[in-house]
Amino acid sequence: MALFMISCEKASELSSKALDEKLSRREAFELWLHAILCSLCRELKKQLQTLHLGTKRILDDPDPTCRLSPDAKKRISQNLKKEK
């Protein structure tokens, strides 16, 4: 079992990666196993998912109540794409 144990740092990387692309079976298993044992990483994963969904909603929804200007949305979107 220790063969599949990953660090919290690796778990956070995989949690972030999982939001943008499908993890390999091994990565998904390692993250799942780590999350069973680590409440901090489970919480981080939830927070990343919430941020990801919120950001996506802001960038995708032309809601007139949104307070970000089109220019600000464009800058945020470009910066997120650069980080990939």
Sequence and secondary structure as in RCSB ss.txt:
>XXXX:A:sequence
MALFMISCEKASELSSKALDEKLSRREAFELWLHAILCSLCRELKKQLQTLHLGTKRILDDPDPTCRLSPDAKKR
ISQNLKKEK
>XXXX:A:secstr
 GGG   HHHHHHHHHHHHHS   HHHHHHHHHHHHH HHHHHHHHHHHHHHHHHHHHHH   TT  S HHHHHH
HHHHHHHH 
